[in-house]
Amino acid sequence: MQEDWIQRVVSNPKYQELKSKRSSFGWWLTLSMMVVYYGFILLVAYNKPLLATKLGAGIITLGMPLGIGVLVFTIIITNIYVRRANTEFDDLTQQIVKGALK
């Protein structure tokens, strides 16, 4: 019984669509996060004088807002994934489950 249900889910075209969309979207978010994070790390490694540039007359350097920007970017792309998962991906999952239970 269980294997029959699994086979119905795996053979459902909506399951293939969900797998493809989720995987593709995940890879794009991963790539963008890696570019931002490793870009910042490369700046730390190879261009310290740029990051040490003071902003205004205070003690804040360019590296501080860029570092905070990496954290904010992480929160934003996490939010983007969660919103898409809670709408599009969950809708497809519900359709797959309904189709498999018929």
C-alpha positions in Angstrom: 0.0 0.0 0.0 2.7 2.5 1.0 4.8 1.8 -2.1 1.7 2.3 -4.3 1.1 5.7 -2.8 4.8 6.6 -3.2 4.7 5.6 -6.8 1.6 7.7 -7.4 3.3 10.7 -5.9 6.6 10.3 -7.8 4.8 9.7 -11.1 2.6 12.8 -10.7 3.7 15.6 -13.1 3.0 18.2 -10.4 5.6 16.4 -8.2 8.2 16.7 -11.0 7.3 20.4 -11.4 7.6 21.0 -7.7 11.0 19.2 -7.5 12.3 21.2 -10.5 11.0 24.6 -9.3 12.2 24.1 -5.7 15.6 22.9 -6.8 16.2 25.6 -9.4 15.1 28.3 -7.0 17.2 26.9 -4.2 20.3 26.9 -6.4 19.7 30.5 -7.5 19.4 31.6 -3.8 22.5 29.6 -2.9 24.5 31.1 -5.7 23.5 34.6 -4.8 24.3 34.0 -1.1 27.7 32.6 -2.0 28.5 35.6 -4.3 27.6 38.1 -1.5 29.3 36.2 1.3 32.5 35.2 -0.6 32.6 38.6 -2.2 32.8 40.1 1.3 35.4 37.6 2.4 37.5 38.4 -0.6 37.3 42.1 0.2 38.5 41.3 3.7 41.3 39.2 2.4 42.5 41.4 -0.5 41.3 44.9 0.0 41.5 45.8 3.7 42.3 49.5 3.0 38.9 49.8 1.2 37.0 48.3 4.1 39.0 50.5 6.6 37.9 53.6 4.8 36.1 55.8 7.4 32.6 57.0 6.7 32.4 60.6 7.9 34.2 61.9 11.0 33.2 59.0 13.3 34.7 55.6 13.9 32.4 53.7 11.4 34.3 52.2 8.5 33.0 50.9 5.2 33.5 47.3 6.4 30.8 47.7 9.1 27.8 48.5 6.9 29.0 46.0 4.3 29.2 43.3 7.0 25.7 44.2 8.3 24.6 44.2 4.6 25.6 40.5 4.3 23.5 39.7 7.3 20.5 41.7 6.1 20.9 40.0 2.6 20.8 36.6 4.3 17.6 37.5 6.1 16.0 38.9 2.9 16.7 35.8 0.8 15.5 33.6 3.7 12.3 35.6 3.7 11.9 35.3 -0.1 12.3 31.5 0.1 9.8 31.2 3.0 7.2 33.3 1.2 7.5 31.2 -2.0 7.6 28.0 -0.1 4.5 28.9 1.9 2.5 29.9 -1.3 3.6 28.3 -4.5 5.4 25.2 -3.1 2.8 24.4 -0.5 0.0 24.8 -3.1 1.7 22.3 -5.4 2.3 19.9 -2.5 -1.4 20.0 -1.6 -2.3 19.3 -5.2 0.1 16.3 -5.2 -1.3 14.9 -2.0 -4.9 15.3 -3.2 -3.9 13.5 -6.5 -2.2 10.7 -4.7 -5.1 10.1 -2.3 -7.6 9.6 -5.1 
